[in-house]
Amino acid sequence: MSEAAKLARRLADEAERVCRRYLSSGRREGGYWLVGDVGNAPGRSLFVRLLDSPSGPAGKWTDAATGEHGDLLDIIRLTCGLRSFREAADEARRFLGLAHADPAPTRPAAHTPMRGASPAAARRLFALSKPIAGTLADAYLARRGVFLAADDAGALRFHARCHYRGGDPSLAEARPAMIAAVTDLAGRITGVQRTWLDPCGFDPVRLGKASLATPRRALGQLLGHAVRFGSARDALAVGEGIETTLSLRPAAFRLPTTLRRLYVARDRDPAGAKAAQALVERSTQVGVCAIVLSPRLDDFNTDLRAFGADDLQACLRSQLTPRDIPYVLG
């Protein structure tokens, strides 16, 4: 047995203690330790098996958000920011030799929660995905009546085997998903939105999404940021979802300092009304004129599919400020 395998096995024998030390932001649930990611961020995406079971040996971990996996020696290397096996092995030996020592880490900064870790996981997932053109995600949008402009496609990608975790963390499945980049005003990816898709096609109920309890999930930091299409000048539009927003072909979210008018593409339900009102109040406070755009049916993508693009544009023209029509409707 190699030195790495021996160390990994020793660490697995004390898996919960390892997790409490190096993944201190997590907690035990049943036979697993759950935490946000390998950077020790709070959350539930990464799970470590604490005991040997028919599902696999103790000490093995998987990040259900990114598909990354490994053993506890990898956890030590990644959480401590170590660059080589030798450094990780030395840290593991120090840990294993401190069975009765105070649980404070040898390297204090290495094990504190990393606030940027979830965005880092989101960036890794986006980088592992492929351009959307010609993929199942491209077909999904087309079936919903949405066709991407050249400057829209960069925000969306496709991952053929994006892990989805249900109630049991050991039952993570690899499924096809559309991956949307959530960015700040500087264009930095702070998170992603994952939409799992049905590889068997499109149906009138799920509209191409996978038959899952929550086929759409976010990863990373979303507050104040958005999936952005195009660029904002003095007017922009905001929608509640990618499909709704692309049905209008608008731009961004966090209010640029040059903004004068904000179009809020609401959904026709209580949650949509509440979200629209919140954006109206927020924009008014900073001197931006907010105009709510209302669909005829439940949302603008439903309008697009039910009535067609010409009818939808005619409906929107009556709600837009005339000088914004060429920009918003393109």
LUMFIFI-31738 format. One record per residue (C-alpha): residue number from 1; residue in three letters; x, y, z. Coordinates in steps of 0.2 Angstrom, whole numbers, plus 5000, padded with zeros to 4 digits. Layout:
N
+-----+------+------+------+------+
: seq : type :   c1 :   c2 :   c3 :
+-----+------+------+------+------+
: NUM :  ALA :    X :    Y :    Z :
...
+-----+------+------+------+------+
This chain:
330
+-----+------+------+------+------+
: seq : type :   c1 :   c2 :   c3 :
+-----+------+------+------+------+
:   1 :  MET : 5000 : 5000 : 5000 :
:   2 :  SER : 5007 : 5017 : 4995 :
:   3 :  GLU : 5011 : 5031 : 5008 :
:   4 :  ALA : 4996 : 5041 : 5002 :
:   5 :  ALA : 4984 : 5026 : 5003 :
:   6 :  LYS : 4990 : 5023 : 5021 :
:   7 :  LEU : 4988 : 5041 : 5027 :
:   8 :  ALA : 4971 : 5042 : 5018 :
:   9 :  ARG : 4966 : 5026 : 5027 :
:  10 :  ARG : 4972 : 5032 : 5044 :
:  11 :  LEU : 4962 : 5048 : 5041 :
:  12 :  ALA : 4947 : 5038 : 5036 :
:  13 :  ASP : 4947 : 5029 : 5053 :
:  14 :  GLU : 4945 : 5046 : 5061 :
:  15 :  ALA : 4934 : 5054 : 5048 :
:  16 :  GLU : 4923 : 5064 : 5059 :
:  17 :  ARG : 4937 : 5071 : 5069 :
:  18 :  VAL : 4946 : 5076 : 5053 :
:  19 :  CYS : 4930 : 5085 : 5047 :
:  20 :  ARG : 4927 : 5094 : 5063 :
:  21 :  ARG : 4945 : 5100 : 5061 :
:  22 :  TYR : 4946 : 5105 : 5043 :
:  23 :  LEU : 4928 : 5107 : 5038 :
:  24 :  SER : 4922 : 5115 : 5054 :
:  25 :  SER : 4908 : 5125 : 5045 :
:  26 :  GLY : 4899 : 5109 : 5042 :
:  27 :  ARG : 4889 : 5097 : 5053 :
:  28 :  ARG : 4886 : 5078 : 5054 :
:  29 :  GLU : 4869 : 5071 : 5047 :
:  30 :  GLY : 4868 : 5052 : 5049 :
:  31 :  GLY : 4883 : 5044 : 5042 :
:  32 :  TYR : 4889 : 5059 : 5033 :
:  33 :  TRP : 4897 : 5076 : 5036 :
:  34 :  LEU : 4889 : 5090 : 5026 :
:  35 :  VAL : 4898 : 5107 : 5021 :
:  36 :  GLY : 4897 : 5119 : 5007 :
:  37 :  ASP : 4913 : 5115 : 4998 :
:  38 :  VAL : 4932 : 5111 : 5000 :
:  39 :  GLY : 4935 : 5129 : 5005 :
:  40 :  ASN : 4925 : 5125 : 5021 :
:  41 :  ALA : 4911 : 5137 : 5016 :
:  42 :  PRO : 4894 : 5134 : 5025 :
:  43 :  GLY : 4881 : 5124 : 5015 :
:  44 :  ARG : 4877 : 5106 : 5010 :
:  45 :  SER : 4884 : 5103 : 4993 :
:  46 :  LEU : 4899 : 5093 : 4999 :
:  47 :  PHE : 4897 : 5077 : 5009 :
:  48 :  VAL : 4910 : 5066 : 5017 :
:  49 :  ARG : 4906 : 5047 : 5021 :
:  50 :  LEU : 4910 : 5045 : 5039 :
:  51 :  LEU : 4908 : 5026 : 5040 :
:  52 :  ASP : 4912 : 5011 : 5029 :
:  53 :  SER : 4895 : 5006 : 5020 :
:  54 :  PRO : 4889 : 4997 : 5005 :
:  55 :  SER : 4889 : 5014 : 4996 :
:  56 :  GLY : 4908 : 5015 : 4999 :
:  57 :  PRO : 4922 : 5017 : 5011 :
:  58 :  ALA : 4924 : 5030 : 5025 :
:  59 :  GLY : 4933 : 5046 : 5021 :
:  60 :  LYS : 4928 : 5047 : 5003 :
:  61 :  TRP : 4919 : 5064 : 4998 :
:  62 :  THR : 4910 : 5071 : 4983 :
:  63 :  ASP : 4905 : 5089 : 4980 :
:  64 :  ALA : 4887 : 5087 : 4972 :
:  65 :  ALA : 4888 : 5104 : 4965 :
:  66 :  THR : 4904 : 5102 : 4955 :
:  67 :  GLY : 4907 : 5084 : 4954 :
:  68 :  GLU : 4924 : 5085 : 4962 :
:  69 :  HIS : 4928 : 5070 : 4973 :
:  70 :  GLY : 4943 : 5063 : 4983 :
:  71 :  ASP : 4948 : 5057 : 5000 :
:  72 :  LEU : 4952 : 5066 : 5017 :
:  73 :  LEU : 4971 : 5069 : 5012 :
:  74 :  ASP : 4964 : 5079 : 4997 :
:  75 :  ILE : 4953 : 5088 : 5010 :
:  76 :  ILE : 4968 : 5093 : 5020 :
:  77 :  ARG : 4977 : 5099 : 5005 :
:  78 :  LEU : 4963 : 5109 : 4998 :
:  79 :  THR : 4957 : 5117 : 5014 :
:  80 :  CYS : 4975 : 5122 : 5019 :
:  81 :  GLY : 4979 : 5128 : 5002 :
:  82 :  LEU : 4994 : 5116 : 5001 :
:  83 :  ARG : 5003 : 5114 : 4984 :
:  84 :  SER : 5011 : 5097 : 4985 :
:  85 :  PHE : 5008 : 5079 : 4992 :
:  86 :  ARG : 5023 : 5081 : 5004 :
:  87 :  GLU : 5015 : 5097 : 5012 :
:  88 :  ALA : 4998 : 5088 : 5013 :
:  89 :  ALA : 5006 : 5072 : 5020 :
:  90 :  ASP : 5016 : 5082 : 5033 :
:  91 :  GLU : 5000 : 5091 : 5039 :
:  92 :  ALA : 4991 : 5074 : 5040 :
:  93 :  ARG : 5005 : 5067 : 5051 :
:  94 :  ARG : 5004 : 5082 : 5062 :
:  95 :  PHE : 4985 : 5080 : 5064 :
:  96 :  LEU : 4986 : 5061 : 5067 :
:  97 :  GLY : 5000 : 5064 : 5080 :
:  98 :  LEU : 4988 : 5076 : 5090 :
:  99 :  ALA : 4975 : 5063 : 5095 :
: 100 :  HIS : 4973 : 5072 : 5113 :
: 101 :  ALA : 4978 : 5089 : 5108 :
: 102 :  ASP : 4968 : 5105 : 5108 :
: 103 :  PRO : 4957 : 5105 : 5092 :
: 104 :  ALA : 4964 : 5122 : 5087 :
: 105 :  PRO : 4972 : 5121 : 5070 :
: 106 :  THR : 4991 : 5121 : 5067 :
: 107 :  ARG : 4989 : 5134 : 5054 :
: 108 :  PRO : 4975 : 5145 : 5060 :
: 109 :  ALA : 4971 : 5154 : 5044 :
: 110 :  ALA : 4970 : 5138 : 5034 :
: 111 :  HIS : 4954 : 5131 : 5042 :
: 112 :  THR : 4944 : 5147 : 5044 :
: 113 :  PRO : 4928 : 5147 : 5033 :
: 114 :  MET : 4933 : 5155 : 5016 :
: 115 :  ARG : 4919 : 5167 : 5011 :
: 116 :  GLY : 4925 : 5166 : 4993 :
: 117 :  ALA : 4925 : 5147 : 4992 :
: 118 :  SER : 4907 : 5145 : 4985 :
: 119 :  PRO : 4910 : 5158 : 4971 :
: 120 :  ALA : 4926 : 5148 : 4967 :
: 121 :  ALA : 4916 : 5132 : 4966 :
: 122 :  ALA : 4904 : 5141 : 4954 :
: 123 :  ARG : 4918 : 5147 : 4943 :
: 124 :  ARG : 4926 : 5129 : 4942 :
: 125 :  LEU : 4909 : 5122 : 4937 :
: 126 :  PHE : 4906 : 5135 : 4924 :
: 127 :  ALA : 4924 : 5132 : 4917 :
: 128 :  LEU : 4921 : 5114 : 4916 :
: 129 :  SER : 4905 : 5117 : 4906 :
: 130 :  LYS : 4905 : 5118 : 4887 :
: 131 :  PRO : 4898 : 5132 : 4875 :
: 132 :  ILE : 4879 : 5131 : 4874 :
: 133 :  ALA : 4878 : 5130 : 4855 :
: 134 :  GLY : 4872 : 5114 : 4848 :
: 135 :  THR : 4869 : 5106 : 4865 :
: 136 :  LEU : 4853 : 5100 : 4874 :
: 137 :  ALA : 4853 : 5117 : 4883 :
: 138 :  ASP : 4852 : 5126 : 4866 :
: 139 :  ALA : 4838 : 5114 : 4861 :
: 140 :  TYR : 4829 : 5117 : 4877 :
: 141 :  LEU : 4829 : 5136 : 4875 :
: 142 :  ALA : 4824 : 5134 : 4856 :
: 143 :  ARG : 4809 : 5124 : 4861 :
: 144 :  ARG : 4804 : 5138 : 4873 :
: 145 :  GLY : 4805 : 5150 : 4859 :
: 146 :  VAL : 4821 : 5158 : 4864 :
: 147 :  PHE : 4835 : 5160 : 4852 :
: 148 :  LEU : 4852 : 5167 : 4858 :
: 149 :  ALA : 4860 : 5182 : 4851 :
: 150 :  ALA : 4879 : 5181 : 4849 :
: 151 :  ASP : 4882 : 5192 : 4864 :
: 152 :  ASP : 4870 : 5182 : 4875 :
: 153 :  ALA : 4878 : 5165 : 4873 :
: 154 :  GLY : 4893 : 5169 : 4884 :
: 155 :  ALA : 4882 : 5169 : 4900 :
: 156 :  LEU : 4876 : 5151 : 4897 :
: 157 :  ARG : 4884 : 5135 : 4895 :
: 158 :  PHE : 4880 : 5116 : 4896 :
: 159 :  HIS : 4887 : 5102 : 4907 :
: 160 :  ALA : 4882 : 5085 : 4902 :
: 161 :  ARG : 4885 : 5077 : 4919 :
: 162 :  CYS : 4881 : 5090 : 4932 :
: 163 :  HIS : 4878 : 5082 : 4949 :
: 164 :  TYR : 4861 : 5083 : 4957 :
: 165 :  ARG : 4859 : 5078 : 4975 :
: 166 :  GLY : 4842 : 5074 : 4983 :
: 167 :  GLY : 4838 : 5070 : 5001 :
: 168 :  ASP : 4851 : 5057 : 5002 :
: 169 :  PRO : 4868 : 5064 : 4999 :
: 170 :  SER : 4875 : 5048 : 4994 :
: 171 :  LEU : 4863 : 5047 : 4979 :
: 172 :  ALA : 4870 : 5061 : 4969 :
: 173 :  GLU : 4866 : 5059 : 4951 :
: 174 :  ALA : 4875 : 5065 : 4936 :
: 175 :  ARG : 4862 : 5074 : 4924 :
: 176 :  PRO : 4863 : 5086 : 4910 :
: 177 :  ALA : 4861 : 5104 : 4915 :
: 178 :  MET : 4861 : 5122 : 4908 :
: 179 :  ILE : 4874 : 5132 : 4918 :
: 180 :  ALA : 4871 : 5151 : 4919 :
: 181 :  ALA : 4885 : 5163 : 4925 :
: 182 :  VAL : 4879 : 5175 : 4939 :
: 183 :  THR : 4891 : 5190 : 4938 :
: 184 :  ASP : 4894 : 5207 : 4947 :
: 185 :  LEU : 4895 : 5223 : 4938 :
: 186 :  ALA : 4913 : 5220 : 4934 :
: 187 :  GLY : 4909 : 5204 : 4925 :
: 188 :  ARG : 4916 : 5193 : 4939 :
: 189 :  ILE : 4907 : 5176 : 4941 :
: 190 :  THR : 4900 : 5176 : 4959 :
: 191 :  GLY : 4889 : 5161 : 4957 :
: 192 :  VAL : 4880 : 5150 : 4944 :
: 193 :  GLN : 4862 : 5144 : 4941 :
: 194 :  ARG : 4860 : 5126 : 4937 :
: 195 :  THR : 4844 : 5120 : 4927 :
: 196 :  TRP : 4844 : 5102 : 4925 :
: 197 :  LEU : 4836 : 5096 : 4909 :
: 198 :  ASP : 4826 : 5081 : 4903 :
: 199 :  PRO : 4837 : 5072 : 4890 :
: 200 :  CYS : 4821 : 5063 : 4883 :
: 201 :  GLY : 4814 : 5080 : 4877 :
: 202 :  PHE : 4801 : 5093 : 4880 :
: 203 :  ASP : 4784 : 5091 : 4888 :
: 204 :  PRO : 4770 : 5104 : 4891 :
: 205 :  VAL : 4771 : 5102 : 4910 :
: 206 :  ARG : 4789 : 5103 : 4914 :
: 207 :  LEU : 4794 : 5112 : 4898 :
: 208 :  GLY : 4810 : 5102 : 4896 :
: 209 :  LYS : 4816 : 5103 : 4914 :
: 210 :  ALA : 4821 : 5087 : 4922 :
: 211 :  SER : 4808 : 5078 : 4933 :
: 212 :  LEU : 4816 : 5083 : 4949 :
: 213 :  ALA : 4809 : 5091 : 4965 :
: 214 :  THR : 4820 : 5106 : 4962 :
: 215 :  PRO : 4826 : 5106 : 4944 :
: 216 :  ARG : 4834 : 5123 : 4946 :
: 217 :  ARG : 4847 : 5127 : 4960 :
: 218 :  ALA : 4859 : 5141 : 4963 :
: 219 :  LEU : 4877 : 5140 : 4969 :
: 220 :  GLY : 4888 : 5154 : 4975 :
: 221 :  GLN : 4884 : 5172 : 4980 :
: 222 :  LEU : 4869 : 5179 : 4971 :
: 223 :  LEU : 4863 : 5193 : 4982 :
: 224 :  GLY : 4865 : 5209 : 4971 :
: 225 :  HIS : 4871 : 5200 : 4956 :
: 226 :  ALA : 4862 : 5193 : 4941 :
: 227 :  VAL : 4864 : 5182 : 4925 :
: 228 :  ARG : 4867 : 5196 : 4913 :
: 229 :  PHE : 4863 : 5198 : 4894 :
: 230 :  GLY : 4870 : 5212 : 4883 :
: 231 :  SER : 4876 : 5228 : 4891 :
: 232 :  ALA : 4866 : 5242 : 4901 :
: 233 :  ARG : 4866 : 5260 : 4895 :
: 234 :  ASP : 4853 : 5272 : 4902 :
: 235 :  ALA : 4839 : 5259 : 4902 :
: 236 :  LEU : 4838 : 5240 : 4906 :
: 237 :  ALA : 4825 : 5227 : 4910 :
: 238 :  VAL : 4825 : 5214 : 4924 :
: 239 :  GLY : 4815 : 5197 : 4924 :
: 240 :  GLU : 4813 : 5183 : 4937 :
: 241 :  GLY : 4820 : 5169 : 4926 :
: 242 :  ILE : 4832 : 5166 : 4912 :
: 243 :  GLU : 4818 : 5161 : 4900 :
: 244 :  THR : 4807 : 5175 : 4905 :
: 245 :  THR : 4821 : 5188 : 4903 :
: 246 :  LEU : 4827 : 5181 : 4886 :
: 247 :  SER : 4810 : 5182 : 4880 :
: 248 :  LEU : 4812 : 5200 : 4881 :
: 249 :  ARG : 4830 : 5201 : 4877 :
: 250 :  PRO : 4836 : 5213 : 4890 :
: 251 :  ALA : 4852 : 5217 : 4899 :
: 252 :  ALA : 4858 : 5217 : 4917 :
: 253 :  PHE : 4852 : 5218 : 4936 :
: 254 :  ARG : 4862 : 5228 : 4949 :
: 255 :  LEU : 4858 : 5246 : 4945 :
: 256 :  PRO : 4872 : 5255 : 4935 :
: 257 :  THR : 4876 : 5273 : 4940 :
: 258 :  THR : 4871 : 5279 : 4923 :
: 259 :  LEU : 4854 : 5271 : 4923 :
: 260 :  ARG : 4838 : 5281 : 4921 :
: 261 :  ARG : 4824 : 5269 : 4918 :
: 262 :  LEU : 4822 : 5251 : 4924 :
: 263 :  TYR : 4809 : 5239 : 4916 :
: 264 :  VAL : 4803 : 5226 : 4928 :
: 265 :  ALA : 4797 : 5210 : 4918 :
: 266 :  ARG : 4786 : 5203 : 4932 :
: 267 :  ASP : 4777 : 5186 : 4933 :
: 268 :  ARG : 4758 : 5186 : 4935 :
: 269 :  ASP : 4758 : 5179 : 4952 :
: 270 :  PRO : 4759 : 5185 : 4970 :
: 271 :  ALA : 4777 : 5182 : 4971 :
: 272 :  GLY : 4780 : 5191 : 4955 :
: 273 :  ALA : 4770 : 5206 : 4961 :
: 274 :  LYS : 4780 : 5207 : 4977 :
: 275 :  ALA : 4797 : 5206 : 4968 :
: 276 :  ALA : 4791 : 5219 : 4956 :
: 277 :  GLN : 4786 : 5231 : 4970 :
: 278 :  ALA : 4802 : 5229 : 4979 :
: 279 :  LEU : 4812 : 5233 : 4964 :
: 280 :  VAL : 4801 : 5249 : 4960 :
: 281 :  GLU : 4804 : 5255 : 4978 :
: 282 :  ARG : 4822 : 5251 : 4977 :
: 283 :  SER : 4825 : 5260 : 4960 :
: 284 :  THR : 4814 : 5275 : 4966 :
: 285 :  GLN : 4825 : 5278 : 4981 :
: 286 :  VAL : 4840 : 5281 : 4969 :
: 287 :  GLY : 4831 : 5291 : 4957 :
: 288 :  VAL : 4828 : 5278 : 4943 :
: 289 :  CYS : 4811 : 5278 : 4935 :
: 290 :  ALA : 4804 : 5260 : 4936 :
: 291 :  ILE : 4791 : 5253 : 4924 :
: 292 :  VAL : 4783 : 5236 : 4927 :
: 293 :  LEU : 4780 : 5226 : 4912 :
: 294 :  SER : 4765 : 5213 : 4914 :
: 295 :  PRO : 4762 : 5197 : 4904 :
: 296 :  ARG : 4745 : 5192 : 4898 :
: 297 :  LEU : 4747 : 5175 : 4904 :
: 298 :  ASP : 4758 : 5168 : 4919 :
: 299 :  ASP : 4775 : 5175 : 4912 :
: 300 :  PHE : 4783 : 5182 : 4896 :
: 301 :  ASN : 4790 : 5165 : 4890 :
: 302 :  THR : 4772 : 5158 : 4891 :
: 303 :  ASP : 4766 : 5173 : 4881 :
: 304 :  LEU : 4780 : 5170 : 4868 :
: 305 :  ARG : 4775 : 5152 : 4866 :
: 306 :  ALA : 4757 : 5155 : 4866 :
: 307 :  PHE : 4755 : 5170 : 4855 :
: 308 :  GLY : 4772 : 5171 : 4845 :
: 309 :  ALA : 4786 : 5184 : 4845 :
: 310 :  ASP : 4776 : 5197 : 4834 :
: 311 :  ASP : 4761 : 5197 : 4846 :
: 312 :  LEU : 4773 : 5198 : 4861 :
: 313 :  GLN : 4783 : 5213 : 4854 :
: 314 :  ALA : 4766 : 5222 : 4850 :
: 315 :  CYS : 4761 : 5220 : 4868 :
: 316 :  LEU : 4778 : 5226 : 4875 :
: 317 :  ARG : 4778 : 5241 : 4863 :
: 318 :  SER : 4763 : 5248 : 4872 :
: 319 :  GLN : 4771 : 5247 : 4889 :
: 320 :  LEU : 4789 : 5254 : 4884 :
: 321 :  THR : 4794 : 5271 : 4883 :
: 322 :  PRO : 4795 : 5275 : 4864 :
: 323 :  ARG : 4814 : 5279 : 4864 :
: 324 :  ASP : 4818 : 5263 : 4872 :
: 325 :  ILE : 4809 : 5252 : 4860 :
: 326 :  PRO : 4824 : 5249 : 4848 :
: 327 :  TYR : 4836 : 5245 : 4862 :
: 328 :  VAL : 4825 : 5234 : 4873 :
: 329 :  LEU : 4817 : 5224 : 4858 :
: 330 :  GLY : 4832 : 5225 : 4848 :
+-----+------+------+------+------+
